[in-house]
C-alpha cells in the first residue's frame, strides 16, 4: 500500500469519525483515552484540522472493527475495505 492510499483511508476515517464514535455511544474523551491522544486531538481530527497518523488510524480500525454495526458502517463508507482487511490480516 502506498502513501497516497494510506492518506485516502485516513481522510475517510477522519470525515466519518463523529458518526462512528456516536454509533458506539462514545465521547471524544473516551475515544481519546482508548487511542492515547488528548480530547482536543480527537476534536481536531473530527474538524479536519489535524491529520492523524497511520498508527492512529489503525488504532481506530481496531476499535471500530470489533463492533458489528461500526464494522459494517466502515465497510459501507469504504474505510475498511476487503483489501485493507486482507492486508491487516483480518481474514485469517
N, C-alpha and C positions, 0 to 999 in steps of 0.2 A: 504494500500500500504506500502510495507516495504522499508527500506533504500536502498537496492540493486536496486529495481525497480526505485526509485527516481533517483539514480545515473545514471542509464541507460538512462532515459529520459533526464537528464541534459547533458550527454555526446553527445547524438544525437543532441540536440539543439545547443550545442557549435560547433559541427562539421559542422552544416549547417547554422549557424548564418550569415556568409557573404552572402550566397545565398538568405536567407530570407530578410535580410536587403536591399540588392541590388534590390530585386524584388519590394520593396516599394520605391525605389529611395531615400533611407535614408542614410545619412552619419553616420559614427561612432559617431560623436559628437551629432547629433540629437537623435540617439538611446540612447546614454548615458544620455542625458538630460531627456528623457522620463522615463527611469527606475531608475534614481537617482544615477548613478555612473559616474566616470570620463571616458573620451575618452580612456585613457590608460588602464583602466579596460576592456573596450569592446575589445580593441586590444588583450589583454592577453587572454580573453575568446576565441576569434577567432583563436588565435595561439595555443590554448590548453595548455597555460602556467599558467592558473589560473582557478580554478573550481568555477562555480557560485553557489550561494545558491539556495535553493528551492524557496525562495521568489522572487529572481531574475528570475528564470525560469518561475514562474507563471506570473510575470510582462510581460515577453516576450510572453507568451501564449496569454495574454490579447491583446497585440498589434497586433500580427500576426493572431489571430483568427478572428479579426474584418474585415479583408480584404479577399475577397473570393479566390483570387489567392494564397495568402500565407497560408490560412486555408487549401486549397486543397493540397498544397505542403507539409505542415506539416503532413497531414494525409498520403500522399504518402510515406513520409520519415519515417513514424512510430514514429513521435514525439508527435503528438496529436491523440492518439488512441481513439476509441469509449469508451474504458474502462476509460481512463483518462477524457474524456469529461463528462462521466456519473458521475465520482467521483467529478468533479468540478461543476456539476450542469448545464452543457451546454445543456442538453436535456429537460429542463423544459419549 
